[in-house]
Amino acid sequence: MNYPIPVSPQEIVALRQKPVDEELVATAIAGVVQISRQQGLSLDELTAQVLVEDGLLDLAQRRWLSDLVAVAWDSLSLD
């Protein structure tokens, strides 16, 4: 990856300044997973947050994103 995985919410917000592409989205998801783990959240708690209704994504998109978060959760090591 060309982007380091964010280690703080501020670093995730800073990603807004980058052009959006698949790599940036993957970096943001990896950062959210790692920060959630640091905060003691479980995968179930994180995916519940992803599935909360919002005005940006519809239910199908939120489910798809929650599946991606679960894959990232399983793929990233617990350093």
N, C-alpha and C positions, 0 to 999 in steps of 0.2 A: 504494500500500500504506500502511496505517496503521502498520506496524511497520518500523523501519529494518532493513536487512539486517545481521545479526550479523557482526562482524569478528574475533571471538575465540571460542574454545570456551566461555569463561565466559559470554559473551552468549547463546550457544545454550542453555546450561544454564538461564540466567535466564528463557528463554521458557517454561519449565515452570510459571511462576507465572501465565501468561496463559491465558484460556479458549481451548480448542482449537477452531479453525475452519479453513476452507480457506486463508484468508489467512495464518494463523500457520504452517501446514504449508509453504506456498509460501515464506514468509520463512525458515524453518528450512532448507529445501532450498537456497535461494539462498546462505545463509550457509555451509553445508557445502561447496558448490561453490567459493565464493570462498576459504575457508580452505584447502581442499585445494589449490587453485592456488597460494596463497601458500606452502604447504609443499612445492611442487614435484611434487605427485602428478599423474599423467596421468588422463584419463577412464577408461581401462581399469583402473587401480589403484583408483580410487574405486568404480567399479561392482563390482569384485571384492569390495571391503569390504562393499558393500551386499548382495551375494549370499551372504555367509557365513551359514551356518545359525545361527539363534538361536531362542529360545523364544517370541519375540513375534510374528513374521510367518512364514507358511508360504511355500513356494517360489514359488507364484504371486504372492503379495503382494510378495515380494522382487524378483521379475522386473519387476513393474509399477513398483515404486519405482525400480529401476535405470533403467528407461525414462524415468521422470520426471527423474531426475538427469541423464541424457544430454541431454534437451531443455533443462533449465536450463543445463547446461554450454554448449550451443550458443547459447543465447539471451542469456547474460550477457556483456557486453563485458569485455575484459581491461584494466581501468583501470590 
